Amino acid sequence: MSDSSVARGMNLTVVILGCALGWFTGLLATPNHQKEQSRFEIYTRAISLFLSSYTLAKIDRVVDQLS
């Protein structure tokens, strides 16, 4: 096998495992009851706040480099 076909196989394996892991995580994270749903909403807000502030911090660096 050539190096490119080995790399292609590894990439495909990583993609398939990533999809499977994301699907499984989604199943585990889905709320089943009203109590879980209210906690899930709180966690979602906290994660969204963190990710948006992180993204804004990264965008700030990009804007600084472009200036």
C-alpha positions as CSV (number, residue, x, y, z in Angstrom):
1,M,0.0,0.0,0.0
2,S,1.1,3.5,-0.7
3,D,1.3,6.2,2.0
4,S,-1.7,8.1,0.5
5,S,-4.0,5.1,0.7
6,V,-2.9,4.4,4.3
7,A,-3.5,8.1,5.2
8,R,-6.9,7.9,3.4
9,G,-7.9,4.8,5.4
10,M,-6.8,6.5,8.7
11,N,-8.8,9.6,7.9
12,L,-11.9,7.5,7.1
13,T,-11.5,5.6,10.4
14,V,-11.2,8.9,12.3
15,V,-14.3,10.3,10.6
16,I,-16.4,7.1,11.3
17,L,-15.3,7.0,14.9
18,G,-16.0,10.7,15.4
19,C,-19.5,10.3,14.0
20,A,-20.2,7.3,16.2
21,L,-18.8,9.1,19.3
22,G,-20.9,12.2,18.5
23,W,-24.0,10.1,18.0
24,F,-23.5,8.2,21.3
25,T,-22.8,11.4,23.2
26,G,-26.0,12.9,21.8
27,L,-27.9,9.9,23.0
28,L,-26.5,10.2,26.5
29,A,-27.0,14.0,26.7
30,T,-30.6,13.9,25.5
31,P,-33.0,14.7,28.4
32,N,-35.7,12.1,29.1
33,H,-37.7,13.8,31.9
34,Q,-38.8,17.4,32.7
35,K,-36.3,17.6,35.6
36,E,-33.5,16.6,33.3
37,Q,-34.7,19.0,30.6
38,S,-34.5,22.0,33.0
39,R,-31.0,21.0,34.0
40,F,-30.0,20.5,30.4
41,E,-31.2,24.0,29.5
42,I,-28.9,25.4,32.3
43,Y,-26.0,23.4,31.0
44,T,-26.7,24.5,27.5
45,R,-26.7,28.2,28.4
46,A,-23.4,27.8,30.3
47,I,-21.7,26.0,27.5
48,S,-23.0,28.5,24.9
49,L,-21.7,31.4,27.0
50,F,-18.3,29.8,27.3
51,L,-18.1,28.9,23.6
52,S,-19.2,32.4,22.4
53,S,-16.8,34.2,24.7
54,Y,-14.0,31.8,23.6
55,T,-14.9,32.5,19.9
56,L,-14.9,36.3,20.5
57,A,-11.5,36.1,22.1
58,K,-10.1,34.2,19.1
59,I,-11.7,36.7,16.7
60,D,-10.1,39.5,18.6
61,R,-6.7,38.0,17.9
62,V,-7.5,37.7,14.2
63,V,-8.7,41.3,14.0
64,D,-5.5,42.4,15.8
65,Q,-3.3,40.6,13.3
66,L,-5.2,42.0,10.4
67,S,-4.8,45.6,11.7
